[in-house]
């Protein structure tokens, strides 16, 4: 019997994989609504439909992909536990999903991750292994756990993770259709690209003319640079950002392949726009959005995405921000 | 033909009136979800189901009653316009409902109401007539407009307003039943008592054993004092509060009659508890709640409501707070 080597690039997930993920997470992930504010519509001259994943279980979209991945492991695999490396939101998603299965979870997390994210991970019974974001390689830190037989739940570069995050796009498409609305564009924050790739997979299958936009912090624009270069390149290694959730150093192999094919473009947003977006979401939608979660909304102020008279779905991907930072950012404007 | 004088006390609304209101506002008011946080459940040792009316159209529950009232006017009455006096949230509810009917709206509003509330009222095309909260009688300021034939949309003491706000309680009862959950108590902020009376009307009809609790600011506890006295008395005239939405000087005649009959009690909450509740809602539910909107949640820390092992529905009634005040309150803890 011949064993074929696994292809370098994992198979791209399809809309069927996203639908399968939706069935797995059904009743466990919250089906977040589409929210609208006439004040924000007036401000931007567009109809804006906000997808508030800040209201998702664990405060970000990450539970969707993590649960889809862990549910797809065998019982034997789950019994050996799971390990993940994450800036915080994926950590919480993995911890929550593992807890539902009664599986052990080890999270390799930057030592400077927001306290709220680390607290929440511990509260869900997961173990935290801290590392230095600037000097350690998180994949190396996670390796001994993988070698002990624990399943690695990658933050984005896995077709099951991408398909899980894609349920955000499936819900947007279904809910817009139920409201009789045609969505001209979807804008989402982009870190490693899993959420964007998943949404694009769903949206482009169900509504091919809808544009798919991503948003990255100005100083962490690895996917934007990669799209321009035509191949994966990293962000400026000296770059830093208030958007801790979007500080992935390089697009994923799979996620870049998908986003390269499906994206209309990536907007690099300055931190001042992120703070204004956070304040607008707080004042008019009554939502706490973390900096990285507000990047897609911030991209509307760039002038790069056509707004006038159009309907734009804006993903607010997470809300796990320390209150002191939140207060400082929204009060400073 | 004999014209009978109207009875002093308007008829108490029933569950049928609440159901009729639910039909009128259906598709226009948002059916807000019940949100839950395992962290907050752990903190309070109870299962907490939050009803986030901050996500309601206009950022508070007030649209429900205002729309129910204005929809119940005749077309001729609506053509003459409506007038309302309000600390801000009722103003926005009335402005939004009048706008949907294309009716003129005049709002008599305290000059020191939060800027966000006045801005929103103006953005919905209503006219603002400012008055001094401490020296003017708002009913006197509104009178000339009523004498010109405009319909007065009272903030709480009207059976149609009470029935409209009661849809909050109807939704809690229906959604809890759909989830197979028995709610042991409902806690809501209490200003003039319309929201509390409406919720009590619905909850006590559908789930008679559920306790109905209200919460007032420590220095604006007119309903608590009135329940203790057995008749309507005012709050301390020198009282002031960060809970601008709850600074009604005296319970309504109708609302007091209902709350006296149906309430388990009223908790007077200190402002420090309100700020902690606002921070908890922000950190764990990702919601912006205004001080008055957080009073019911704050009441859980009083020790007056039994929590251990029980299921408590907590109404977060509004989120219209100026961002600078919000930032100051949640950062100060």
Interface residues (C-beta under 8 A of the other chain):
Chain A: X30 X33 X35 X38 X39 X42 X52 X54 X55 X59 X116 X120 X123 X124 X279 X282 X283 X285 X286 X287 X288 X289 X319 X323 X324 X326 X327 X328 X330 X331 X333
Chain B: X30 X33 X35 X38 X39 X42 X52 X54 X55 X59 X116 X120 X123 X124 X279 X282 X283 X285 X286 X287 X288 X289 X319 X323 X324 X326 X327 X328 X330 X331 X333
